[in-house]
Amino acid sequence: MESLLSSFTSYLKYELFLADKSIAAYQRDVKEYLNYFNCDIALIKYENVLEYLSYLYDKNLTNSTQARKISALKTFYKYLLQKEVIDDNFFDKIALPKKAQKLVDVIEEQTLFNFLESFNLTKLDKRNKLIFTLLYATGLRISELVNIKLNDLDLNNLSIRVLGKGHKERIVYFDEGTKTLLNEYLLNTRKELLNNKVCSYLLINKNGTNLSVRGVQFILKDKWLKFMQYSNITPHQFRHTYATHLLNNGMDLRTLQELLGHENLETTQIYTKVSTKQLSNAINTLDNVLKKK
């Protein structure tokens, strides 16, 4: 079992180019499946697979978690078929449970702008203001943000080259106000933080090395707690807010899909459910039409 899992892990890493976190999740889900049967994979029949799905259901897992586990097994069985370990991919017949769509949390415009204006003029706060301005101005994932390198920046074209999920490269854009913050940070603040050290990454911590995901999460919770008196916020909410505000101002879904780096349009469509400003405008338009009758 261990050798099979090891070769599958190599497949995920070197052929599918999945991120380490994704690979770890696949490993857990496949290992759970193999441990459940504890026998030669070729001996597992379709009825056994259905039994396992019933086992997952009885665990009262969310649809999202069940879908993730089944998706991992679909990939695993596809790999097994490719390597001729099995003759039939049972998981081709298994549909993923529908994920419950949750409304994403969006920061109110005025609250966001007030938050960005709440930072002082210390070198760390100048950097912090840039961090959250970039998250909102570009819609970047936090992992994408901390991995920006200096040579990814194109200040002349107001753009950043980003390596997203699945090692897919895309370009994101920012405004002139963000460019001003970037210039100030690059010319002064970043040099102070480096303290004569060398680092190729854009965002630097107080020790002169690249800032981590956990570091950004900590900074946000600390700053938001002081600003709003509670810390129930995540960096991903800036991405949600970016997407929703763009939709509210007339951007089409296809363009937003490209900017966010979504592989499927369905993923982007969740933002239409929170774009209440467009709905309100439509109702006001209808009201005006009815008044003319």
C-alpha positions, 0 to 999 in steps of 0.5 A: 500500500505504501509503495502505491501511495508513494507513486501516486504522490509522485504523480500528483507532484510531478505530472499534475503539479499540485500544490503541497497542501493539495497533495497532503489532502489527497494522501489523507483521503486515499490512505483512509480509503485503502485502510478501510478495505485493507486489501489488494486494490484489485480486489475492491469491487463496485459494490464495495465502493458503494459501501464506502460511500455509505460509510462516508455518508454515515459520518455526517460529513458536509457535502463539500468534504464528501466531494473532496474525498470522492474527487481524490479517489476519482483521481486515484482510480484514474491513475491506477487505470493509467498504470494498469493496476486495475481494469475498470474505474468504478469512480467514473460512475460516481457523481460528486455530491452538490456543494452547498453554496454559501454566501461569501462574506464581503466587507462594506466599501466604507468600512474597507476604506476606513480600515485602509486609512487607519494605518500610521506612518511607521515602516511596518504599518506602511507595509501593512497598508500595502498588503491589504491594499494589494489584496483588495486592489488585485483580488489575489489569494494570500498565498499568491500575494506572499509569493510575489517577487520583485521581477513579477512587478510591472509598474509601468503597466500597473500589473503583476505576474502571478503563479496561481493554483495548479502553477497557472500563470496570470496577470493581475492589475492595480490602480494608480493609488496602489502604484503610489503605495508600491513606489513608496514601499520599494524606494524606502520602507522595504529597504528599511525592513531589509536592513542590508539583507537580500531578498527577492520577494516583495513583502518583507517581515521585520527580520528582513526575510519574506513574509509568510501566509501566517504572518499576514493572517496574524497582522490582519487579525491584530489590526482588525481587532484594534479597528473594529473591536473583533477579529473574525476576518480572513484575508480571503474576504478581501478577494471576495470583496474585490470580486463583488465590488467589480460585479457591482460596477458592471464587470462581466463574469468572464473577465472576472473569472480571468482576473480571479484565476478560476478554472471554471465559471461556476466558481465565479458565479457564487459572487452573483449571489452577493452582488446585491447592488445590481439587484437593487438597481434592477428593482429601481429601474423596474419601479421607474418603468412602472411609474411611467405607465 
